[in-house]
Amino acid sequence: MGSLSRDQTWPALPLESWVDTCRTLHLWTQVVGKIRTALTPWLNHSWHVVLYVSDRGLSTSAIPYETGVITIEFDFIDHVLAIRTSEGASRHVPLRPQSVAKFYMAVMSALAEVGVTIHLNDMPCEIANAVRFTEDELHAAYDRDYAHRFWRILLQVDRVFSQFRAGFLGKCSPVHFFWGSFDLAVTRFSGNPAPLLPDSGPLAAVMREAYSHQVSSAGFWPGSDDTSYAAFYSYTYPEPPGFSSFAVRPGAAQYNKGLGQFILPYDAVRMAEDPASMLTEFLQSTYEAAATAGNWNRSALECPMGVPGRPRPLPKS
C-alpha cells in the first residue's frame, strides 16, 4: 500500500481533460443516489441520500428493502456498477461509454432481476437545464483512467476528512458524498439553530432542513461551472461578520465572494510537500474562522484528534 507514488495517490485531475466523463458520471451517481433516497427513511440534513467512499469506489452502503438490504457500488477498479442483495443475488452493469438513458435502463433492469421494484423521479437534481434520465442521450462519456483518478483522490480526501472529524465532540456529519452537487463533504454543527433559508425553488424544503442549524462545512469537488478546476471549499451558515476576512491557511486559500466560500485549489494541495498536512491546515483554519466569528462554544465542542485504538482521554475532574 505504501508503494504508490505521489502521482498515484494525489493524481492530476484537470477538469478540461475529463469534463465529459465528469458530467456523465455525475448523472450516473444521481441515478443510484435517487434509488437510495427512494428506499431509505429521511434522516436529518439529507444524510440518508449520500454515497460513501469505499475500497473500490463509491457505495450506497446497505439500503433496507423489504426483509433484507441491497447495496449498490460504483467499482472504479473493475469499472462496473455492482448490485448485491442480502439474499445473495447480484448483477453487474458495465461502466463504459454509454448514454445516461442506457445506463438508467440497465440499472433499473438489473434491480428488477434481483427482485427490487422501484419507481423513481427521473429528473436530475441541482443541474441547470437538465433533462430526464430516460431522455438523456447527450451525456455518454466514460474515461476509465480519469474515473479511477477521481476515486483515488476521494480516498485521500476521505482519510484526511475523517481524521479532522475526530477532533470534534459536537454533532458532526459522516464524511459522505453528495451526488446532487457531486462533492465529498464533512460538516460540523455548533448546536445553535440558524435562520431559515428563503422558501423558494424546487429544493426549498430540503435546503431549509439541511441548514436548520449553524454549520461549518468543508468539502472537495472536481470542478463545475462555478470553479473550472478541482478545489476544496469551506463555508459557514449563517455567515457571521468577519468570516470572509479571516486569515485562513495556507496562503493559496482565498475567499470567493461570489460563492461565499473559502477555496483552496486541489493542485496546491497535490503539489505540496505534505498534501495531507496542507489540507488539514485548511480545514482547521476555516473551521476556526467560522467558530470564532460565529461565537461557537469551542471549549465544549472541541477535543484532541483521535488516535487509532486509544480511547479519548477525559479531562481530570
N, C-alpha and C positions, 0 to 999 in steps of 0.2 A: 504493500500500500504506500510505503514511503518512497518508492522508486519513480513515481510520476514526476515529470518536470514541471517547472512553473507554467509553461505554456499549456500544459495539460490540465493542471489544477485551476489555474486562472486564465483560461484561453481568451484570445481576442474575440470580440463579438461586434464588429462594425455593422450597424443596422442596415446600411445600404447593401451589404453582401448577402443578407438573408431576409430582407424585408418581406418578400412574398411568402416565404415559408413562415415567418413570424406571424403574419396576418392570418394565414391559413390555420396554423397551429392554435392561435388564439381562439378561432371559431370552433375548432375541434374540441378544445378544452371546455368551451361553453356547452357543447352538446353533452359531454359527460357530467359537467357541473349541474346542468339542469336535471339530469337523472337523479343525482344525489339530492338536489333540492326538493324534487317531487316526492321522494320517499322518506325523507328524514324530518322528524319533528323540529319545529322552529326553535332555534337556540339564540340567546341574546347576541346582538350585534352581527347577526348572519353567520355565526361561526359554524353553523351546520352545513353550509353550502360549499365549503372550501375543499381544496385538494392539499395533499401533503407530499413533501419531498421524500422519496423512497430510495432504496438501494439500486433501483433500476430506472426510476423516472419520477412520475407524479401519480399518486394514488388517491382514490376516494377514501381509503380505509374501509372498514366493514359498514355496509349500509343495511339497515334492517329491512327485511322483506318477508311478509307472512310469518312463518315459524323459523326462518333462518336469516342468513345475510348473503349479500353479494358484494364483491369487490371489483372495481374497475381500475386498471392501472395502465398508464402510458409507459411502455418499456422502451427507453431510448438506447438500449444496448442491442436487443434483437429487433427493435423497431416494429413492434406490434402493440395493439391495444388488447390487453388480456382481461377477459371477463371470467370470473370464477364465482361459484356459489358454494355454500356450506354443505350442499348435498353432493358435491363432487363433480358437478358439471362445469365445463369450461369451453370457451370459444376464443379464437384469436382473430382480430381484424388487422390486416397488414397496414402499417404506416408507410405510405408511399404516395407519389404524386397522384392525387385524385381530388375531385371537387368536394366541397363541403356537402353538397346534396348526396353524392355517392357514399361518402363517409357516414352521413347521418342514417341513410337507409341500411347500410351494412351493420351499423351498431344496433339499430332497432331490430333488425332481423336476428342478430346474434342473441340479443336479450330474449326474444321470443323463443328461440331454440333452447335456451336454458330454463325456460319456464317463467320468465318475468314479463308481465303485461303492464304496460305503462303508456300514458298519453301525455305528451309534452307540449308546452307552448314553444313552438319552433322559431320564435323571433329572438335574435340575439339581444343581449343587454349591453348598455354602455358603449355602443359602437355607432358612430354617426352614419347615417344613410345606409343602414343595414338592410339586408333582405332576408327572408326566411331561409332557414337551413335547407328546406326542401327545394328551394328555388335557386340556391347559390351555386352556379356553375363557374363563377369567375375565380374564386379562391381555390386553387388546386395544386399549390406548390408544396414540395417536401424535400428539403435537403438534409439527408441523414447526418452529415458532418455537423452542420450548424444546430440541428436539434440536439445532438449529443453534447456539443459545446455548451449550449444553454443549460442543459441539465447539470453538467459538471460545475458550472458557476453556481447554480442553485444549491448544490451540495455544500460548497464552501460557505455561501451566504447563510444557509440554514445552520451550519455549525457555529458561525460567529453570532448570529442572532440568538441561538439557543443559549450560548454562554452569557450573553448580555442579559437575557431574560432571567437568569439565575440570580441576579443581583437586586431583585425587587420583591418585597414582601406583599405589596398590594395586589389588587386584581390586575392580571396581565393575560393577554391572549396567548394561545399557542402560536408558534411560528407556522404560518399557513399561507397557501397560495390562493389568491382571489382570481378566479377565471373571468370575472366581469371586466376588471381593469388589468388583468394579466400581470400581476405583481406578487412577489413574496413579501409578507409583512409581519410585523410584531407590534403590539400596541399596549402601552401602559396606561392605567387609569388612576386618577387622583382620588377617586371615591366621591367627588362632588358632582352634582347634576350640572348640566350645561343648558344654555338657551336652546329651544327647539329651532331646528333649521326651518326655513320657509317651506310652506306646504304647497309645493308646485312640482310639476314634472311627473313622468310615469313611475319613477322610483322614489317618490317623496316619502311614502310611509316607511320604506326600507331604510332610506338615508336618515330620516329623523330618529328611528330607533337605533341605528348604528352609532349616532352621535348624541345619544341621550345624556352622556356623562363626559366630563372633562378628560381629554386624552392627550397623550404624546405618542405619535405613531411614526414608525420608520419602515422603509421597505426598499426593494430593488425592482426596477423594471428594465426591460431590454431596449426601450426606446418607443416613441409614439409620435403623434402629431405635435405634441407639446415639447418634447425633447427628442431631437433626432439622433440621440446616442444613448447607450446604456448608462444608467445612473442609479445612485442611491438617493433617497429622499427622506426628509423628516419634517413633520409639521405638528402643530398643536391646535386643538379646538376646545373652546373658543380661543382665538389668538389674542394674548394679552399685550398691552403696550410694552415695548422694549424687546419683544421676542426677536423681531427681524434684525435688530441692530446688535444682538448678542455676538460676541467674538467667539464663534464656534471654531472647532478644529476638525481637520487640518486646514491649512491655508487655501487648498484647492476648493473647499466648500464655499458656496456663495448662496445668498438668499435670492430666490427668484420671486419678484414681486407679483408677476402675473399668475404664478401658481400658488403663491402663499406658502412656499416651502423652501427649506434649505436643500440644495442639490450638490451632490458630490459625484463627478464623472467616474464611471466604472474604470476607465483607463488609468485614472490617477491611482486608484487602489491596486489595479493589476500590476502596474509598473513600480509600485513601492517596494522598498527593501523587505518590509514585513506587511503584506496586504491585510492580514487579519488584525494586526495591531492598529493600522490606519483606520480600518472600518470601525473597530471598537471605539477608537477616539472620536470618530464622527457620531456614533450612536450615543456615547456618553455625554459629549458636549452639547449636542442638540437637545437631549433629554434635560440636561441641566438648565439650558436656556428656557425650555418650556416650564419646568418645575419652579425655577427661581422667579421668572416673570409672572407665572400664574399662581404664586403663593401656595404651592403644594406643601403638605406636611411631610417634608423629606425625611426627617428623623424617624418618623413612624413607618415610612414606606420603603426605605432602602436598607440593604444588608450587604455583607461581603459577597463577592461572586462565589457560586457553588463550586465545590471540589468533588470529583467522582469518588464515590464510596465513603464519603465523610459527612455525617450529619451536620447540619448547620449549627454552629455554636450559639448559645443563647447568652445574652448579657448577664453578668453577675448581679444578683439582687442586693 
